[in-house]
Amino acid sequence: MNSFFSWIAGVFSAPSEVLEFDSMRPRKQPAQTIYDAFQAEASKRPGREYDEWVVAEREAVLRASVEYAACHGLRVPTREFIQEAEEMAFGADYGAKLARIIAEYMTDPHE
């Protein structure tokens, strides 16, 4: 019986980073993947200069977007588009807006 309960506990437990609720996190792909990449890189801001972390975050978002697009046959955003999206996103939910703008670009059927 102990092994059964251990198995159940393993099935229903989650890594600590998943248990932390983020109300800004998009619920749909590819925005969720892009947002996660942005947040992971943004968590490294302390100790970095502005010029360093802004480039690192931009590259992380670009890399996540390109990889997701390649795997799912979507439109691939350019570095220039990522920079434009950064300028369009603002506010407390900047990361979520950024991810949604890029995801919309990637999934737009009219392009």
Backbone as CSV, one residue per row, in Angstrom:
resi,resn,N_x,N_y,N_z,CA_x,CA_y,CA_z,C_x,C_y,C_z
1,MET,0.804,-1.203,0.000,0.000,0.000,0.000,0.848,1.268,0.000
2,ASN,1.955,1.265,0.698,2.788,2.453,0.743,3.264,2.862,-0.636
3,SER,3.618,1.888,-1.468,4.096,2.239,-2.802,2.978,2.873,-3.634
4,PHE,1.744,2.419,-3.422,0.615,3.014,-4.137,0.465,4.487,-3.770
5,PHE,0.518,4.790,-2.463,0.366,6.172,-2.028,1.545,7.030,-2.480
6,SER,2.715,6.455,-2.518,3.878,7.185,-3.028,3.685,7.504,-4.505
7,TRP,3.155,6.534,-5.249,2.903,6.738,-6.672,1.867,7.846,-6.870
8,ILE,0.769,7.795,-6.114,-0.278,8.810,-6.218,0.292,10.193,-5.897
9,ALA,1.088,10.273,-4.848,1.678,11.563,-4.478,2.559,12.086,-5.603
10,GLY,3.290,11.210,-6.277,4.141,11.609,-7.392,3.337,12.066,-8.592
11,VAL,2.217,11.418,-8.830,1.366,11.775,-9.963,0.751,13.156,-9.763
12,PHE,0.328,13.449,-8.545,-0.375,14.700,-8.300,0.505,15.823,-7.782
13,SER,1.776,15.571,-7.647,2.664,16.656,-7.234,3.218,17.323,-8.487
14,ALA,3.596,18.561,-8.348,4.129,19.312,-9.483,5.400,20.019,-9.052
15,PRO,6.267,20.334,-9.997,7.461,21.110,-9.643,7.061,22.426,-8.998
16,SER,7.884,22.931,-8.112,7.538,24.141,-7.356,7.239,25.336,-8.254
17,GLU,7.931,25.450,-9.403,7.679,26.600,-10.266,6.298,26.552,-10.898
18,VAL,5.707,25.378,-11.012,4.373,25.254,-11.585,3.320,25.648,-10.558
19,LEU,3.601,25.418,-9.277,2.633,25.718,-8.232,2.438,27.212,-8.017
20,GLU,3.384,28.015,-8.451,3.288,29.450,-8.302,2.320,29.991,-9.359
21,PHE,1.230,30.595,-8.934,0.213,31.087,-9.862,0.638,32.432,-10.448
22,ASP,0.498,32.566,-11.743,0.818,33.801,-12.441,-0.423,34.216,-13.227
23,SER,-1.135,35.198,-12.726,-2.398,35.612,-13.358,-2.196,36.246,-14.724
24,MET,-0.981,36.687,-15.025,-0.703,37.320,-16.313,-0.370,36.292,-17.399
25,ARG,-0.020,35.083,-17.003,0.454,34.077,-17.955,-0.652,33.702,-18.952
26,PRO,-0.376,33.857,-20.250,-1.373,33.470,-21.264,-1.723,31.986,-21.137
27,ARG,-2.930,31.660,-21.483,-3.401,30.284,-21.353,-3.331,29.499,-22.656
28,LYS,-3.037,30.183,-23.754,-2.979,29.519,-25.056,-1.577,29.588,-25.634
29,GLN,-1.287,28.618,-26.479,-0.019,28.585,-27.205,-0.200,29.365,-28.509
30,PRO,0.813,29.945,-29.057,2.207,29.973,-28.637,2.532,31.054,-27.611
31,ALA,1.532,31.872,-27.231,1.794,32.973,-26.304,2.380,32.464,-24.982
32,GLN,1.895,31.332,-24.510,2.377,30.791,-23.247,3.869,30.444,-23.303
33,THR,4.300,29.823,-24.382,5.718,29.472,-24.545,6.589,30.724,-24.617
34,ILE,6.127,31.723,-25.336,6.872,32.974,-25.481,6.957,33.687,-24.133
35,TYR,5.840,33.758,-23.440,5.791,34.393,-22.118,6.732,33.694,-21.142
36,ASP,6.713,32.377,-21.142,7.586,31.615,-20.238,9.059,31.891,-20.519
37,ALA,9.410,31.994,-21.794,10.795,32.297,-22.160,11.172,33.699,-21.679
38,PHE,10.255,34.644,-21.857,10.499,36.014,-21.391,10.683,36.048,-19.882
39,GLN,9.774,35.404,-19.153,9.839,35.430,-17.689,11.106,34.756,-17.160
40,ALA,11.489,33.654,-17.792,12.703,32.955,-17.361,13.921,33.863,-17.505
41,GLU,13.984,34.586,-18.599,15.119,35.489,-18.811,15.004,36.739,-17.935
42,ALA,13.796,37.250,-17.767,13.593,38.441,-16.931,13.981,38.182,-15.477
43,SER,13.863,36.941,-15.038,14.237,36.616,-13.652,15.741,36.777,-13.415
44,LYS,16.515,36.917,-14.483,17.969,37.071,-14.377,18.397,38.550,-14.380
45,ARG,17.446,39.472,-14.348,17.771,40.903,-14.394,18.677,41.373,-13.257
46,PRO,18.429,40.954,-12.009,19.266,41.463,-10.919,20.759,41.211,-11.191
47,GLY,21.524,42.268,-11.049,22.965,42.161,-11.267,23.401,42.440,-12.696
48,ARG,22.457,42.612,-13.586,22.784,42.913,-14.987,22.528,44.388,-15.275
49,GLU,23.268,44.899,-16.219,23.022,46.254,-16.712,21.821,46.211,-17.664
50,TYR,21.148,47.349,-17.817,19.986,47.442,-18.704,20.301,46.909,-20.104
51,ASP,21.396,47.372,-20.688,21.749,46.973,-22.052,21.936,45.467,-22.178
52,GLU,22.385,44.834,-21.110,22.598,43.389,-21.132,21.279,42.633,-21.036
53,TRP,20.416,43.016,-20.067,19.206,42.231,-19.897,18.170,42.474,-20.983
54,VAL,18.117,43.668,-21.546,17.131,43.905,-22.601,17.460,43.072,-23.842
55,VAL,18.743,42.958,-24.176,19.155,42.139,-25.320,18.924,40.655,-25.023
56,ALA,19.248,40.223,-23.817,19.063,38.813,-23.446,17.584,38.420,-23.493
57,GLU,16.704,39.292,-23.011,15.268,39.003,-23.044,14.754,38.960,-24.478
58,ARG,15.209,39.892,-25.286,14.798,39.924,-26.699,15.227,38.645,-27.414
59,GLU,16.440,38.207,-27.164,16.953,36.988,-27.802,16.214,35.752,-27.309
60,ALA,15.876,35.712,-26.031,15.131,34.566,-25.482,13.746,34.471,-26.119
61,VAL,13.092,35.620,-26.265,11.765,35.655,-26.887,11.861,35.268,-28.360
62,LEU,12.838,35.793,-29.048,13.031,35.453,-30.457,13.288,33.955,-30.625
63,ARG,14.184,33.414,-29.820,14.531,31.995,-29.901,13.301,31.108,-29.648
64,ALA,12.535,31.433,-28.611,11.334,30.648,-28.298,10.308,30.744,-29.429
65,SER,10.144,31.942,-29.985,9.178,32.156,-31.072,9.574,31.398,-32.334
66,VAL,10.835,31.476,-32.698,11.323,30.809,-33.908,11.222,29.291,-33.756
67,GLU,11.608,28.782,-32.596,11.531,27.332,-32.371,10.091,26.846,-32.415
68,TYR,9.183,27.585,-31.769,7.773,27.184,-31.761,7.194,27.244,-33.175
69,ALA,7.500,28.311,-33.890,6.997,28.458,-35.259,7.501,27.328,-36.151
70,ALA,8.771,26.979,-36.027,9.349,25.916,-36.853,8.689,24.570,-36.564
71,CYS,8.407,24.318,-35.318,7.795,23.029,-34.936,6.318,22.929,-35.314
72,HIS,5.646,24.072,-35.468,4.198,24.057,-35.696,3.778,24.664,-37.029
73,GLY,4.742,24.931,-37.892,4.415,25.442,-39.219,3.793,26.829,-39.213
74,LEU,4.216,27.665,-38.292,3.666,29.010,-38.193,4.616,30.039,-38.798
75,ARG,4.112,31.221,-38.955,4.902,32.346,-39.457,6.016,32.660,-38.450
76,VAL,7.226,32.825,-38.958,8.395,33.053,-38.105,8.626,34.551,-37.941
77,PRO,8.610,35.042,-36.695,8.863,36.466,-36.487,10.340,36.813,-36.671
78,THR,10.581,38.015,-37.103,11.954,38.486,-37.279,12.398,39.220,-36.010
79,ARG,13.672,39.451,-35.907,14.220,40.232,-34.794,13.597,41.635,-34.803
80,GLU,13.411,42.185,-35.992,12.813,43.512,-36.116,11.374,43.521,-35.601
81,PHE,10.625,42.460,-35.916,9.250,42.402,-35.425,9.221,42.302,-33.904
82,ILE,10.139,41.532,-33.338,10.201,41.402,-31.880,10.424,42.788,-31.253
83,GLN,11.292,43.572,-31.842,11.549,44.926,-31.341,10.300,45.804,-31.472
84,GLU,9.580,45.677,-32.572,8.331,46.428,-32.747,7.312,46.012,-31.695
85,ALA,7.230,44.715,-31.439,6.295,44.201,-30.441,6.639,44.737,-29.048
86,GLU,7.931,44.852,-28.764,8.358,45.418,-27.479,7.852,46.847,-27.319
87,GLU,7.850,47.597,-28.402,7.391,48.979,-28.364,5.869,49.064,-28.210
88,MET,5.149,48.069,-28.718,3.682,48.061,-28.615,3.199,47.599,-27.243
89,ALA,3.978,46.754,-26.579,3.590,46.219,-25.270,4.016,47.205,-24.182
90,PHE,3.143,47.430,-23.230,3.473,48.317,-22.120,2.553,48.001,-20.950
91,GLY,2.944,48.448,-19.786,2.113,48.284,-18.599,2.582,47.163,-17.700
92,ALA,1.808,46.943,-16.646,2.150,45.923,-15.653,2.157,44.527,-16.260
93,ASP,1.377,44.344,-17.311,1.316,43.040,-17.974,2.139,43.034,-19.267
94,TYR,3.252,43.751,-19.252,4.123,43.883,-20.423,4.478,42.524,-21.036
95,GLY,4.925,41.583,-20.232,5.346,40.275,-20.741,4.213,39.537,-21.428
96,ALA,3.029,39.597,-20.849,1.867,38.928,-21.443,1.460,39.606,-22.751
97,LYS,1.473,40.936,-22.763,1.136,41.662,-23.991,2.143,41.356,-25.088
98,LEU,3.411,41.366,-24.734,4.460,41.052,-25.696,4.227,39.667,-26.305
99,ALA,3.983,38.702,-25.457,3.763,37.326,-25.927,2.539,37.234,-26.828
100,ARG,1.475,37.925,-26.475,0.244,37.869,-27.280,0.416,38.557,-28.633
101,ILE,1.121,39.669,-28.660,1.370,40.372,-29.927,2.161,39.463,-30.877
102,ILE,3.194,38.842,-30.354,4.021,37.959,-31.187,3.222,36.729,-31.612
103,ALA,2.453,36.144,-30.700,1.645,34.966,-31.024,0.609,35.285,-32.104
104,GLU,0.006,36.462,-32.013,-0.975,36.869,-33.025,-0.312,36.981,-34.394
105,TYR,0.861,37.559,-34.432,1.631,37.670,-35.676,1.916,36.284,-36.249
106,MET,2.327,35.370,-35.380,2.709,34.021,-35.827,1.512,33.226,-36.361
107,THR,0.337,33.457,-35.805,-0.837,32.647,-36.150,-1.809,33.359,-37.085
108,ASP,-1.492,34.556,-37.518,-2.379,35.321,-38.394,-2.541,34.593,-39.727
109,PRO,-3.760,34.148,-40.052,-3.974,33.408,-41.298,-3.948,34.276,-42.540
110,HIS,-3.992,35.603,-42.361,-4.013,36.512,-43.513,-2.632,36.862,-44.045
111,GLU,-1.625,36.374,-43.399,-0.250,36.681,-43.836,0.398,35.497,-44.498
